[in-house]
Amino acid sequence: MSSPAKPGVKVYQNYINGQWTPSSSGETFAVFDPSTEEVIAQVASASSSDVDRAVKAARAAFDSGTWPQTTAQDRGRVLFKLADKVRQNAAMLSEIEARNTGKPIVEAEYDIADVATCFEYYGGLATKVSGQVLPVPANALSFTLKEPMGVAGQIIPWNYPLMMAAWKLAPALAAGCTCVLKPAEQTPLTALEFANWFEEVGLPPGVVNIVNGVGEVAGAALVAHPSVDKIAFTGSASVGKLIVKSAADTLKRVTLELGGKSPNIFFADADWEAAVDGALFGVFINQGEVCSAGSRVLVEKKIYGKFVEAMTEKAKRIKLGPPLERETKMGPLVSKEQYDRVTSYLEVGKKEAKTAIGGGRPKGIGRGYYVEPTIFYDVDNNARISREEIFGPVASVIPFENEADAIRIANDTPYGLAGAVWTRDIYKAFRLVKSMRAGIVWVNHMQPTYVEAPWGGYKQSGFGRELGPWGLEEYLETKQVFVNLDENPIAWY
């Protein structure tokens, strides 16, 4: 059993069937502030039996509870109330998010605002679900119904904790599903604080359950559970593959939003200042811990040298510091494990390419998992730092000859989540848009994300879509209904 929490360290439990409950084993795990490396919370570590209790609660809430039969309008009202709670408590949630993830407080505030927007969007969309009347060649009425899929197991990552929870919970609840949410063990705190308001806004017990713990135990038990109808996962491609294999045993529906190695493509005719800023923002926002990060910076040879120099000069101005300081542009990485992973790639990069800036730990910072913004250039697209997702503030700058060369390099990756192209030539832009094998393509911008638009990737970046009406569809089943209008339609004997 874990040792008792130190004075002043908050203890969180699992949230099952409307009640806060400790782990059946009594085990807890520590949650850290990555800027100080200090423990800021102890959280109950769910066992497989705890996951089983959570799934049974969700199953009962779906099969015999009121939530699936609640009108879409009333479900929408609950989502609006959740959004109101987020807005009313935005300062508290933003501070916890920044302390727990290491992201700058200004970015955390944007994330929390997006959480509220997501619940508001799906609160409105809940009443827009409809089927179709089908013109079949018979004297009959044929139509479709859209019905909730059932119990959704939802596993979220540590880079955007409450926002990723919202992306999954909001459409599932709008559809009428019940949920078992497993936050990342590194960053569970805002999701657990969020659960404090479930009863107050009118969510019946068992509709949303939250189990904490490591993926190998709690996550694996959730994916394998026979009473779970659907798994939604955001995380690494390697874990996504394990989930697909496990879910196959019970033929669960699965949606996966996995990693990326997104190309950020710059042509000589791009707006210069906007392009340089876009290159830096695309890979250094959120410390580079972004699945859609533009970590492969493809630059036309006509401007290549000048562009690398401009990126390097502007990167020197990126202020690293404590997440709660409003001037901070980059905080620490989320954990010691992630810090070790990224720094190991820095050593690889130094052997594979040239270093323009960074490549190590920033000087003058004592504790915390900080890494310098790093730019490698003259990178071959076959290098490891070009092929593998680093998930840190590391840019690989790659030269290209012309449009065809840019497309070839951009698509030469096992991933296909996102990409961007920077040019003033609208014809060229649309040629690139059509040629790039990615689920999201931005033109003269990098990383804009709106709840109204679909999010998801090609190839090993996963399948299925989140956000917009596409995200809601992932939690709905389609039922065909046939109503005979003939008095004796079957006369074969």
Disulfide bonds with the S-S distance in Angstrom:
none
